[in-house]
Amino acid sequence: MAWTVSFEPRALGELKKVDRPAQRRVARFLQERIAGNHDPRDFGKPLTSDKVGLWRYRIGQYRIVCRIDNERRAVLVLRIAHRKDVYR
């Protein structure tokens, strides 16, 4: 069974601000690697400190911060931003 990927409104707004080639890379990554894989944790790293429970994925200079729900087999994208801004 495949994983579903959904976006919070903030993440969609951030994705629109990213340049077109980066938007395509992010979309391709989420579709092929995350939704098409048996475990979305294979490609990311868990966050620590005040962001425990969240996962991050690296796509070039951009980071995707997500919450993974095992019961629903869903990945909720919370943030998409440049690496210098995403954790603020």
PDB file of N, CA, C and O in Angstrom:
ATOM      1  N   MET A   1       0.844  -1.187   0.000  1.00  0.00           N
ATOM      2  CA  MET A   1       0.000   0.000   0.000  1.00  0.00           C
ATOM      3  C   MET A   1       0.884   1.243   0.000  1.00  0.00           C
ATOM      4  O   MET A   1       1.851   1.320   0.758  1.00  0.00           O
ATOM      5  N   ALA A   2       0.563   2.191  -0.827  1.00  0.00           N
ATOM      6  CA  ALA A   2       1.366   3.406  -0.973  1.00  0.00           C
ATOM      7  C   ALA A   2       1.030   4.425   0.121  1.00  0.00           C
ATOM      8  O   ALA A   2      -0.029   4.374   0.746  1.00  0.00           O
ATOM      9  N   TRP A   3       1.940   5.320   0.320  1.00  0.00           N
ATOM     10  CA  TRP A   3       1.756   6.417   1.264  1.00  0.00           C
ATOM     11  C   TRP A   3       1.104   7.587   0.546  1.00  0.00           C
ATOM     12  O   TRP A   3       1.322   7.793  -0.648  1.00  0.00           O
ATOM     13  N   THR A   4       0.305   8.351   1.279  1.00  0.00           N
ATOM     14  CA  THR A   4      -0.271   9.565   0.710  1.00  0.00           C
ATOM     15  C   THR A   4       0.495  10.765   1.240  1.00  0.00           C
ATOM     16  O   THR A   4       0.963  10.765   2.379  1.00  0.00           O
ATOM     17  N   VAL A   5       0.618  11.782   0.408  1.00  0.00           N
ATOM     18  CA  VAL A   5       1.308  13.010   0.784  1.00  0.00           C
ATOM     19  C   VAL A   5       0.310  14.152   0.709  1.00  0.00           C
ATOM     20  O   VAL A   5      -0.339  14.351  -0.318  1.00  0.00           O
ATOM     21  N   SER A   6       0.187  14.905   1.801  1.00  0.00           N
ATOM     22  CA  SER A   6      -0.688  16.072   1.812  1.00  0.00           C
ATOM     23  C   SER A   6       0.095  17.270   2.343  1.00  0.00           C
ATOM     24  O   SER A   6       1.141  17.115   2.975  1.00  0.00           O
ATOM     25  N   PHE A   7      -0.423  18.454   2.078  1.00  0.00           N
ATOM     26  CA  PHE A   7       0.270  19.688   2.420  1.00  0.00           C
ATOM     27  C   PHE A   7      -0.576  20.550   3.346  1.00  0.00           C
ATOM     28  O   PHE A   7      -1.792  20.647   3.181  1.00  0.00           O
ATOM     29  N   GLU A   8       0.079  21.175   4.321  1.00  0.00           N
ATOM     30  CA  GLU A   8      -0.574  22.220   5.082  1.00  0.00           C
ATOM     31  C   GLU A   8      -0.599  23.466   4.209  1.00  0.00           C
ATOM     32  O   GLU A   8       0.249  23.606   3.328  1.00  0.00           O
ATOM     33  N   PRO A   9      -1.542  24.372   4.425  1.00  0.00           N
ATOM     34  CA  PRO A   9      -1.600  25.592   3.607  1.00  0.00           C
ATOM     35  C   PRO A   9      -0.296  26.390   3.615  1.00  0.00           C
ATOM     36  O   PRO A   9       0.096  26.947   2.590  1.00  0.00           O
ATOM     37  N   ARG A  10       0.367  26.446   4.752  1.00  0.00           N
ATOM     38  CA  ARG A  10       1.633  27.172   4.833  1.00  0.00           C
ATOM     39  C   ARG A  10       2.680  26.568   3.893  1.00  0.00           C
ATOM     40  O   ARG A  10       3.416  27.294   3.224  1.00  0.00           O
ATOM     41  N   ALA A  11       2.738  25.243   3.849  1.00  0.00           N
ATOM     42  CA  ALA A  11       3.709  24.566   2.982  1.00  0.00           C
ATOM     43  C   ALA A  11       3.407  24.822   1.512  1.00  0.00           C
ATOM     44  O   ALA A  11       4.329  24.995   0.715  1.00  0.00           O
ATOM     45  N   LEU A  12       2.134  24.848   1.141  1.00  0.00           N
ATOM     46  CA  LEU A  12       1.773  25.149  -0.249  1.00  0.00           C
ATOM     47  C   LEU A  12       2.200  26.564  -0.625  1.00  0.00           C
ATOM     48  O   LEU A  12       2.701  26.795  -1.725  1.00  0.00           O
ATOM     49  N   GLY A  13       2.001  27.504   0.284  1.00  0.00           N
ATOM     50  CA  GLY A  13       2.427  28.875   0.038  1.00  0.00           C
ATOM     51  C   GLY A  13       3.934  28.979  -0.112  1.00  0.00           C
ATOM     52  O   GLY A  13       4.433  29.712  -0.967  1.00  0.00           O
ATOM     53  N   GLU A  14       4.656  28.245   0.719  1.00  0.00           N
ATOM     54  CA  GLU A  14       6.115  28.258   0.633  1.00  0.00           C
ATOM     55  C   GLU A  14       6.589  27.613  -0.665  1.00  0.00           C
ATOM     56  O   GLU A  14       7.563  28.068  -1.265  1.00  0.00           O
ATOM     57  N   LEU A  15       5.909  26.560  -1.100  1.00  0.00           N
ATOM     58  CA  LEU A  15       6.278  25.894  -2.348  1.00  0.00           C
ATOM     59  C   LEU A  15       6.103  26.835  -3.542  1.00  0.00           C
ATOM     60  O   LEU A  15       6.910  26.814  -4.472  1.00  0.00           O
ATOM     61  N   LYS A  16       5.062  27.652  -3.519  1.00  0.00           N
ATOM     62  CA  LYS A  16       4.828  28.603  -4.613  1.00  0.00           C
ATOM     63  C   LYS A  16       5.912  29.672  -4.691  1.00  0.00           C
ATOM     64  O   LYS A  16       6.149  30.231  -5.762  1.00  0.00           O
ATOM     65  N   LYS A  17       6.569  29.961  -3.577  1.00  0.00           N
ATOM     66  CA  LYS A  17       7.620  30.984  -3.542  1.00  0.00           C
ATOM     67  C   LYS A  17       8.968  30.467  -4.047  1.00  0.00           C
ATOM     68  O   LYS A  17       9.867  31.252  -4.349  1.00  0.00           O
ATOM     69  N   VAL A  18       9.099  29.165  -4.134  1.00  0.00           N
ATOM     70  CA  VAL A  18      10.341  28.540  -4.587  1.00  0.00           C
ATOM     71  C   VAL A  18      10.387  28.607  -6.111  1.00  0.00           C
ATOM     72  O   VAL A  18       9.343  28.568  -6.761  1.00  0.00           O
ATOM     73  N   ASP A  19      11.587  28.707  -6.690  1.00  0.00           N
ATOM     74  CA  ASP A  19      11.698  28.779  -8.145  1.00  0.00           C
ATOM     75  C   ASP A  19      11.190  27.492  -8.810  1.00  0.00           C
ATOM     76  O   ASP A  19      11.137  26.440  -8.172  1.00  0.00           O
ATOM     77  N   ARG A  20      10.819  27.580 -10.085  1.00  0.00           N
ATOM     78  CA  ARG A  20      10.182  26.467 -10.799  1.00  0.00           C
ATOM     79  C   ARG A  20      10.998  25.178 -10.813  1.00  0.00           C
ATOM     80  O   ARG A  20      10.446  24.113 -10.536  1.00  0.00           O
ATOM     81  N   PRO A  21      12.298  25.237 -11.126  1.00  0.00           N
ATOM     82  CA  PRO A  21      13.050  23.967 -11.114  1.00  0.00           C
ATOM     83  C   PRO A  21      13.042  23.288  -9.738  1.00  0.00           C
ATOM     84  O   PRO A  21      12.955  22.063  -9.651  1.00  0.00           O
ATOM     85  N   ALA A  22      13.130  24.069  -8.682  1.00  0.00           N
ATOM     86  CA  ALA A  22      13.089  23.493  -7.332  1.00  0.00           C
ATOM     87  C   ALA A  22      11.699  22.936  -7.027  1.00  0.00           C
ATOM     88  O   ALA A  22      11.579  21.911  -6.356  1.00  0.00           O
ATOM     89  N   GLN A  23      10.655  23.597  -7.510  1.00  0.00           N
ATOM     90  CA  GLN A  23       9.295  23.075  -7.319  1.00  0.00           C
ATOM     91  C   GLN A  23       9.156  21.699  -7.958  1.00  0.00           C
ATOM     92  O   GLN A  23       8.562  20.790  -7.379  1.00  0.00           O
ATOM     93  N   ARG A  24       9.706  21.559  -9.144  1.00  0.00           N
ATOM     94  CA  ARG A  24       9.632  20.269  -9.839  1.00  0.00           C
ATOM     95  C   ARG A  24      10.413  19.190  -9.097  1.00  0.00           C
ATOM     96  O   ARG A  24       9.954  18.054  -8.977  1.00  0.00           O
ATOM     97  N   ARG A  25      11.604  19.552  -8.597  1.00  0.00           N
ATOM     98  CA  ARG A  25      12.405  18.574  -7.846  1.00  0.00           C
ATOM     99  C   ARG A  25      11.687  18.131  -6.583  1.00  0.00           C
ATOM    100  O   ARG A  25      11.682  16.946  -6.247  1.00  0.00           O
ATOM    101  N   VAL A  26      11.077  19.091  -5.878  1.00  0.00           N
ATOM    102  CA  VAL A  26      10.341  18.766  -4.651  1.00  0.00           C
ATOM    103  C   VAL A  26       9.158  17.861  -4.974  1.00  0.00           C
ATOM    104  O   VAL A  26       8.951  16.847  -4.308  1.00  0.00           O
ATOM    105  N   ALA A  27       8.384  18.222  -5.991  1.00  0.00           N
ATOM    106  CA  ALA A  27       7.209  17.423  -6.362  1.00  0.00           C
ATOM    107  C   ALA A  27       7.615  16.016  -6.791  1.00  0.00           C
ATOM    108  O   ALA A  27       6.982  15.036  -6.397  1.00  0.00           O
ATOM    109  N   ARG A  28       8.665  15.915  -7.593  1.00  0.00           N
ATOM    110  CA  ARG A  28       9.139  14.607  -8.049  1.00  0.00           C
ATOM    111  C   ARG A  28       9.617  13.771  -6.862  1.00  0.00           C
ATOM    112  O   ARG A  28       9.318  12.579  -6.783  1.00  0.00           O
ATOM    113  N   PHE A  29      10.352  14.386  -5.947  1.00  0.00           N
ATOM    114  CA  PHE A  29      10.847  13.688  -4.764  1.00  0.00           C
ATOM    115  C   PHE A  29       9.683  13.135  -3.944  1.00  0.00           C
ATOM    116  O   PHE A  29       9.688  11.965  -3.561  1.00  0.00           O
ATOM    117  N   LEU A  30       8.689  13.978  -3.676  1.00  0.00           N
ATOM    118  CA  LEU A  30       7.557  13.540  -2.864  1.00  0.00           C
ATOM    119  C   LEU A  30       6.757  12.441  -3.558  1.00  0.00           C
ATOM    120  O   LEU A  30       6.285  11.510  -2.906  1.00  0.00           O
ATOM    121  N   GLN A  31       6.606  12.545  -4.859  1.00  0.00           N
ATOM    122  CA  GLN A  31       5.821  11.558  -5.588  1.00  0.00           C
ATOM    123  C   GLN A  31       6.561  10.230  -5.735  1.00  0.00           C
ATOM    124  O   GLN A  31       5.988   9.169  -5.487  1.00  0.00           O
ATOM    125  N   GLU A  32       7.828  10.286  -6.139  1.00  0.00           N
ATOM    126  CA  GLU A  32       8.553   9.056  -6.426  1.00  0.00           C
ATOM    127  C   GLU A  32       9.155   8.401  -5.193  1.00  0.00           C
ATOM    128  O   GLU A  32       9.063   7.186  -5.021  1.00  0.00           O
ATOM    129  N   ARG A  33       9.760   9.191  -4.351  1.00  0.00           N
ATOM    130  CA  ARG A  33      10.477   8.615  -3.214  1.00  0.00           C
ATOM    131  C   ARG A  33       9.599   8.394  -1.991  1.00  0.00           C
ATOM    132  O   ARG A  33       9.692   7.353  -1.341  1.00  0.00           O
ATOM    133  N   ILE A  34       8.760   9.352  -1.677  1.00  0.00           N
ATOM    134  CA  ILE A  34       7.978   9.254  -0.444  1.00  0.00           C
ATOM    135  C   ILE A  34       6.688   8.467  -0.682  1.00  0.00           C
ATOM    136  O   ILE A  34       6.454   7.457  -0.018  1.00  0.00           O
ATOM    137  N   ALA A  35       5.853   8.911  -1.614  1.00  0.00           N
ATOM    138  CA  ALA A  35       4.573   8.229  -1.857  1.00  0.00           C
ATOM    139  C   ALA A  35       4.784   6.848  -2.464  1.00  0.00           C
ATOM    140  O   ALA A  35       3.991   5.941  -2.211  1.00  0.00           O
ATOM    141  N   GLY A  36       5.824   6.673  -3.251  1.00  0.00           N
ATOM    142  CA  GLY A  36       6.043   5.406  -3.927  1.00  0.00           C
ATOM    143  C   GLY A  36       6.885   4.402  -3.172  1.00  0.00           C
ATOM    144  O   GLY A  36       7.198   3.339  -3.709  1.00  0.00           O
ATOM    145  N   ASN A  37       7.259   4.706  -1.949  1.00  0.00           N
ATOM    146  CA  ASN A  37       8.147   3.835  -1.183  1.00  0.00           C
ATOM    147  C   ASN A  37       7.367   3.129  -0.070  1.00  0.00           C
ATOM    148  O   ASN A  37       6.293   3.580   0.328  1.00  0.00           O
ATOM    149  N   HIS A  38       7.911   2.035   0.419  1.00  0.00           N
ATOM    150  CA  HIS A  38       7.254   1.312   1.510  1.00  0.00           C
ATOM    151  C   HIS A  38       7.491   1.974   2.868  1.00  0.00           C
ATOM    152  O   HIS A  38       6.720   1.738   3.799  1.00  0.00           O
ATOM    153  N   ASP A  39       8.535   2.795   3.006  1.00  0.00           N
ATOM    154  CA  ASP A  39       8.799   3.496   4.261  1.00  0.00           C
ATOM    155  C   ASP A  39       9.404   4.863   3.963  1.00  0.00           C
ATOM    156  O   ASP A  39      10.527   4.936   3.464  1.00  0.00           O
ATOM    157  N   PRO A  40       8.687   5.947   4.257  1.00  0.00           N
ATOM    158  CA  PRO A  40       9.199   7.289   3.965  1.00  0.00           C
ATOM    159  C   PRO A  40      10.410   7.672   4.818  1.00  0.00           C
ATOM    160  O   PRO A  40      11.068   8.674   4.536  1.00  0.00           O
ATOM    161  N   ARG A  41      10.708   6.899   5.840  1.00  0.00           N
ATOM    162  CA  ARG A  41      11.864   7.201   6.692  1.00  0.00           C
ATOM    163  C   ARG A  41      13.193   6.835   6.030  1.00  0.00           C
ATOM    164  O   ARG A  41      14.256   7.224   6.515  1.00  0.00           O
ATOM    165  N   ASP A  42      13.135   6.090   4.928  1.00  0.00           N
ATOM    166  CA  ASP A  42      14.352   5.670   4.240  1.00  0.00           C
ATOM    167  C   ASP A  42      15.160   6.839   3.692  1.00  0.00           C
ATOM    168  O   ASP A  42      16.377   6.727   3.548  1.00  0.00           O
ATOM    169  N   PHE A  43      14.515   7.950   3.388  1.00  0.00           N
ATOM    170  CA  PHE A  43      15.181   9.052   2.721  1.00  0.00           C
ATOM    171  C   PHE A  43      15.369  10.285   3.596  1.00  0.00           C
ATOM    172  O   PHE A  43      15.983  11.256   3.154  1.00  0.00           O
ATOM    173  N   GLY A  44      14.860  10.274   4.818  1.00  0.00           N
ATOM    174  CA  GLY A  44      14.919  11.458   5.669  1.00  0.00           C
ATOM    175  C   GLY A  44      15.659  11.212   6.961  1.00  0.00           C
ATOM    176  O   GLY A  44      16.219  10.142   7.201  1.00  0.00           O
ATOM    177  N   LYS A  45      15.641  12.242   7.784  1.00  0.00           N
ATOM    178  CA  LYS A  45      16.251  12.163   9.107  1.00  0.00           C
ATOM    179  C   LYS A  45      15.277  12.721  10.137  1.00  0.00           C
ATOM    180  O   LYS A  45      14.550  13.673   9.852  1.00  0.00           O
ATOM    181  N   PRO A  46      15.256  12.139  11.326  1.00  0.00           N
ATOM    182  CA  PRO A  46      14.384  12.676  12.370  1.00  0.00           C
ATOM    183  C   PRO A  46      14.961  13.982  12.927  1.00  0.00           C
ATOM    184  O   PRO A  46      16.178  14.140  13.029  1.00  0.00           O
ATOM    185  N   LEU A  47      14.086  14.895  13.278  1.00  0.00           N
ATOM    186  CA  LEU A  47      14.522  16.143  13.892  1.00  0.00           C
ATOM    187  C   LEU A  47      14.606  15.963  15.406  1.00  0.00           C
ATOM    188  O   LEU A  47      14.009  15.046  15.970  1.00  0.00           O
ATOM    189  N   THR A  48      15.347  16.842  16.041  1.00  0.00           N
ATOM    190  CA  THR A  48      15.571  16.743  17.485  1.00  0.00           C
ATOM    191  C   THR A  48      15.101  18.010  18.189  1.00  0.00           C
ATOM    192  O   THR A  48      14.495  18.887  17.573  1.00  0.00           O
ATOM    193  N   SER A  49      15.381  18.094  19.455  1.00  0.00           N
ATOM    194  CA  SER A  49      15.050  19.188  20.377  1.00  0.00           C
ATOM    195  C   SER A  49      13.553  19.480  20.348  1.00  0.00           C
ATOM    196  O   SER A  49      12.758  18.582  20.628  1.00  0.00           O
ATOM    197  N   ASP A  50      13.147  20.687  20.025  1.00  0.00           N
ATOM    198  CA  ASP A  50      11.727  21.043  20.098  1.00  0.00           C
ATOM    199  C   ASP A  50      10.925  20.522  18.906  1.00  0.00           C
ATOM    200  O   ASP A  50       9.707  20.698  18.867  1.00  0.00           O
ATOM    201  N   LYS A  51      11.573  19.893  17.948  1.00  0.00           N
ATOM    202  CA  LYS A  51      10.896  19.360  16.768  1.00  0.00           C
ATOM    203  C   LYS A  51      10.900  17.829  16.735  1.00  0.00           C
ATOM    204  O   LYS A  51      10.812  17.228  15.665  1.00  0.00           O
ATOM    205  N   VAL A  52      11.000  17.212  17.892  1.00  0.00           N
ATOM    206  CA  VAL A  52      10.984  15.748  17.980  1.00  0.00           C
ATOM    207  C   VAL A  52       9.655  15.241  17.430  1.00  0.00           C
ATOM    208  O   VAL A  52       8.599  15.803  17.719  1.00  0.00           O
ATOM    209  N   GLY A  53       9.717  14.181  16.640  1.00  0.00           N
ATOM    210  CA  GLY A  53       8.525  13.615  16.033  1.00  0.00           C
ATOM    211  C   GLY A  53       8.351  14.034  14.584  1.00  0.00           C
ATOM    212  O   GLY A  53       7.522  13.475  13.866  1.00  0.00           O
ATOM    213  N   LEU A  54       9.132  15.020  14.153  1.00  0.00           N
ATOM    214  CA  LEU A  54       9.074  15.474  12.767  1.00  0.00           C
ATOM    215  C   LEU A  54      10.259  14.918  12.000  1.00  0.00           C
ATOM    216  O   LEU A  54      11.286  14.570  12.582  1.00  0.00           O
ATOM    217  N   TRP A  55      10.103  14.838  10.688  1.00  0.00           N
ATOM    218  CA  TRP A  55      11.159  14.340   9.815  1.00  0.00           C
ATOM    219  C   TRP A  55      11.519  15.402   8.802  1.00  0.00           C
ATOM    220  O   TRP A  55      10.686  16.234   8.443  1.00  0.00           O
ATOM    221  N   ARG A  56      12.755  15.378   8.340  1.00  0.00           N
ATOM    222  CA  ARG A  56      13.179  16.320   7.314  1.00  0.00           C
ATOM    223  C   ARG A  56      13.774  15.579   6.133  1.00  0.00           C
ATOM    224  O   ARG A  56      14.413  14.538   6.278  1.00  0.00           O
ATOM    225  N   TYR A  57      13.544  16.147   4.960  1.00  0.00           N
ATOM    226  CA  TYR A  57      14.101  15.625   3.724  1.00  0.00           C
ATOM    227  C   TYR A  57      14.899  16.739   3.069  1.00  0.00           C
ATOM    228  O   TYR A  57      14.500  17.903   3.106  1.00  0.00           O
ATOM    229  N   ARG A  58      16.013  16.384   2.476  1.00  0.00           N
ATOM    230  CA  ARG A  58      16.903  17.352   1.842  1.00  0.00           C
ATOM    231  C   ARG A  58      16.803  17.223   0.331  1.00  0.00           C
ATOM    232  O   ARG A  58      17.004  16.144  -0.226  1.00  0.00           O
ATOM    233  N   ILE A  59      16.491  18.332  -0.325  1.00  0.00           N
ATOM    234  CA  ILE A  59      16.462  18.395  -1.777  1.00  0.00           C
ATOM    235  C   ILE A  59      17.301  19.606  -2.168  1.00  0.00           C
ATOM    236  O   ILE A  59      16.796  20.727  -2.212  1.00  0.00           O
ATOM    237  N   GLY A  60      18.566  19.384  -2.448  1.00  0.00           N
ATOM    238  CA  GLY A  60      19.479  20.485  -2.774  1.00  0.00           C
ATOM    239  C   GLY A  60      19.586  21.447  -1.612  1.00  0.00           C
ATOM    240  O   GLY A  60      19.919  21.043  -0.497  1.00  0.00           O
ATOM    241  N   GLN A  61      19.308  22.716  -1.859  1.00  0.00           N
ATOM    242  CA  GLN A  61      19.382  23.747  -0.825  1.00  0.00           C
ATOM    243  C   GLN A  61      18.083  23.858  -0.023  1.00  0.00           C
ATOM    244  O   GLN A  61      17.998  24.661   0.905  1.00  0.00           O
ATOM    245  N   TYR A  62      17.081  23.068  -0.370  1.00  0.00           N
ATOM    246  CA  TYR A  62      15.780  23.163   0.281  1.00  0.00           C
ATOM    247  C   TYR A  62      15.548  21.983   1.212  1.00  0.00           C
ATOM    248  O   TYR A  62      16.100  20.898   1.032  1.00  0.00           O
ATOM    249  N   ARG A  63      14.714  22.231   2.212  1.00  0.00           N
ATOM    250  CA  ARG A  63      14.352  21.203   3.180  1.00  0.00           C
ATOM    251  C   ARG A  63      12.835  21.092   3.240  1.00  0.00           C
ATOM    252  O   ARG A  63      12.115  22.085   3.134  1.00  0.00           O
ATOM    253  N   ILE A  64      12.374  19.871   3.412  1.00  0.00           N
ATOM    254  CA  ILE A  64      10.953  19.593   3.605  1.00  0.00           C
ATOM    255  C   ILE A  64      10.806  19.038   5.012  1.00  0.00           C
ATOM    256  O   ILE A  64      11.458  18.054   5.361  1.00  0.00           O
ATOM    257  N   VAL A  65       9.967  19.649   5.813  1.00  0.00           N
ATOM    258  CA  VAL A  65       9.702  19.179   7.174  1.00  0.00           C
ATOM    259  C   VAL A  65       8.318  18.548   7.168  1.00  0.00           C
ATOM    260  O   VAL A  65       7.344  19.166   6.738  1.00  0.00           O
ATOM    261  N   CYS A  66       8.240  17.300   7.656  1.00  0.00           N
ATOM    262  CA  CYS A  66       6.998  16.515   7.583  1.00  0.00           C
ATOM    263  C   CYS A  66       6.679  15.839   8.911  1.00  0.00           C
ATOM    264  O   CYS A  66       7.528  15.670   9.786  1.00  0.00           O
ATOM    265  N   ARG A  67       5.425  15.469   9.008  1.00  0.00           N
ATOM    266  CA  ARG A  67       4.970  14.604  10.101  1.00  0.00           C
ATOM    267  C   ARG A  67       4.492  13.315   9.450  1.00  0.00           C
ATOM    268  O   ARG A  67       3.733  13.345   8.481  1.00  0.00           O
ATOM    269  N   ILE A  68       4.936  12.186   9.983  1.00  0.00           N
ATOM    270  CA  ILE A  68       4.593  10.880   9.415  1.00  0.00           C
ATOM    271  C   ILE A  68       3.570  10.202  10.321  1.00  0.00           C
ATOM    272  O   ILE A  68       3.780  10.071  11.527  1.00  0.00           O
ATOM    273  N   ASP A  69       2.457   9.773   9.721  1.00  0.00           N
ATOM    274  CA  ASP A  69       1.390   9.095  10.446  1.00  0.00           C
ATOM    275  C   ASP A  69       1.325   7.648   9.964  1.00  0.00           C
ATOM    276  O   ASP A  69       0.838   7.369   8.869  1.00  0.00           O
ATOM    277  N   ASN A  70       1.817   6.741  10.791  1.00  0.00           N
ATOM    278  CA  ASN A  70       1.865   5.321  10.417  1.00  0.00           C
ATOM    279  C   ASN A  70       0.489   4.694  10.251  1.00  0.00           C
ATOM    280  O   ASN A  70       0.281   3.891   9.341  1.00  0.00           O
ATOM    281  N   GLU A  71      -0.448   5.048  11.115  1.00  0.00           N
ATOM    282  CA  GLU A  71      -1.765   4.432  11.072  1.00  0.00           C
ATOM    283  C   GLU A  71      -2.500   4.733   9.771  1.00  0.00           C
ATOM    284  O   GLU A  71      -3.144   3.852   9.201  1.00  0.00           O
ATOM    285  N   ARG A  72      -2.405   5.961   9.306  1.00  0.00           N
ATOM    286  CA  ARG A  72      -3.065   6.362   8.057  1.00  0.00           C
ATOM    287  C   ARG A  72      -2.177   6.184   6.841  1.00  0.00           C
ATOM    288  O   ARG A  72      -2.630   6.328   5.706  1.00  0.00           O
ATOM    289  N   ARG A  73      -0.902   5.868   7.082  1.00  0.00           N
ATOM    290  CA  ARG A  73       0.093   5.780   6.016  1.00  0.00           C
ATOM    291  C   ARG A  73       0.111   7.083   5.220  1.00  0.00           C
ATOM    292  O   ARG A  73       0.009   7.103   3.994  1.00  0.00           O
ATOM    293  N   ALA A  74       0.248   8.179   5.987  1.00  0.00           N
ATOM    294  CA  ALA A  74       0.206   9.509   5.389  1.00  0.00           C
ATOM    295  C   ALA A  74       1.401  10.331   5.850  1.00  0.00           C
ATOM    296  O   ALA A  74       1.888  10.188   6.972  1.00  0.00           O
ATOM    297  N   VAL A  75       1.857  11.194   4.952  1.00  0.00           N
ATOM    298  CA  VAL A  75       2.928  12.144   5.252  1.00  0.00           C
ATOM    299  C   VAL A  75       2.337  13.529   5.068  1.00  0.00           C
ATOM    300  O   VAL A  75       1.842  13.864   3.991  1.00  0.00           O
ATOM    301  N   LEU A  76       2.389  14.339   6.126  1.00  0.00           N
ATOM    302  CA  LEU A  76       1.881  15.703   6.089  1.00  0.00           C
ATOM    303  C   LEU A  76       3.062  16.652   5.978  1.00  0.00           C
ATOM    304  O   LEU A  76       3.906  16.702   6.872  1.00  0.00           O
ATOM    305  N   VAL A  77       3.126  17.400   4.891  1.00  0.00           N
ATOM    306  CA  VAL A  77       4.212  18.363   4.674  1.00  0.00           C
ATOM    307  C   VAL A  77       3.862  19.636   5.430  1.00  0.00           C
ATOM    308  O   VAL A  77       2.828  20.257   5.187  1.00  0.00           O
ATOM    309  N   LEU A  78       4.748  20.015   6.357  1.00  0.00           N
ATOM    310  CA  LEU A  78       4.512  21.194   7.186  1.00  0.00           C
ATOM    311  C   LEU A  78       5.232  22.427   6.667  1.00  0.00           C
ATOM    312  O   LEU A  78       4.685  23.529   6.714  1.00  0.00           O
ATOM    313  N   ARG A  79       6.459  22.256   6.169  1.00  0.00           N
ATOM    314  CA  ARG A  79       7.265  23.382   5.700  1.00  0.00           C
ATOM    315  C   ARG A  79       8.085  22.965   4.498  1.00  0.00           C
ATOM    316  O   ARG A  79       8.514  21.816   4.391  1.00  0.00           O
ATOM    317  N   ILE A  80       8.299  23.913   3.588  1.00  0.00           N
ATOM    318  CA  ILE A  80       9.234  23.768   2.472  1.00  0.00           C
ATOM    319  C   ILE A  80       9.944  25.095   2.355  1.00  0.00           C
ATOM    320  O   ILE A  80       9.326  26.106   2.020  1.00  0.00           O
ATOM    321  N   ALA A  81      11.235  25.105   2.628  1.00  0.00           N
ATOM    322  CA  ALA A  81      11.962  26.372   2.597  1.00  0.00           C
ATOM    323  C   ALA A  81      13.453  26.122   2.397  1.00  0.00           C
ATOM    324  O   ALA A  81      13.929  24.990   2.474  1.00  0.00           O
ATOM    325  N   HIS A  82      14.171  27.205   2.139  1.00  0.00           N
ATOM    326  CA  HIS A  82      15.620  27.149   2.025  1.00  0.00           C
ATOM    327  C   HIS A  82      16.194  26.689   3.348  1.00  0.00           C
ATOM    328  O   HIS A  82      15.613  26.946   4.403  1.00  0.00           O
ATOM    329  N   ARG A  83      17.313  26.021   3.305  1.00  0.00           N
ATOM    330  CA  ARG A  83      17.885  25.422   4.507  1.00  0.00           C
ATOM    331  C   ARG A  83      18.207  26.434   5.590  1.00  0.00           C
ATOM    332  O   ARG A  83      18.214  26.080   6.769  1.00  0.00           O
ATOM    333  N   LYS A  84      18.475  27.690   5.226  1.00  0.00           N
ATOM    334  CA  LYS A  84      18.812  28.706   6.233  1.00  0.00           C
ATOM    335  C   LYS A  84      17.571  29.212   6.965  1.00  0.00           C
ATOM    336  O   LYS A  84      17.687  29.786   8.048  1.00  0.00           O
ATOM    337  N   ASP A  85      16.381  29.006   6.387  1.00  0.00           N
ATOM    338  CA  ASP A  85      15.152  29.556   6.965  1.00  0.00           C
ATOM    339  C   ASP A  85      14.178  28.519   7.518  1.00  0.00           C
ATOM    340  O   ASP A  85      13.284  28.870   8.287  1.00  0.00           O
ATOM    341  N   VAL A  86      14.330  27.281   7.151  1.00  0.00           N
ATOM    342  CA  VAL A  86      13.273  26.295   7.407  1.00  0.00           C
ATOM    343  C   VAL A  86      13.081  25.987   8.886  1.00  0.00           C
ATOM    344  O   VAL A  86      11.963  25.655   9.278  1.00  0.00           O
ATOM    345  N   TYR A  87      14.085  26.077   9.714  1.00  0.00           N
ATOM    346  CA  TYR A  87      13.937  25.668  11.120  1.00  0.00           C
ATOM    347  C   TYR A  87      13.600  26.822  12.037  1.00  0.00           C
ATOM    348  O   TYR A  87      13.519  26.634  13.250  1.00  0.00           O
ATOM    349  N   ARG A  88      13.405  27.987  11.506  1.00  0.00           N
ATOM    350  CA  ARG A  88      13.082  29.163  12.341  1.00  0.00           C
ATOM    351  C   ARG A  88      11.630  29.196  12.678  1.00  0.00           C
ATOM    352  O   ARG A  88      11.178  30.108  13.370  1.00  0.00           O
TER     353      ARG A  88
END
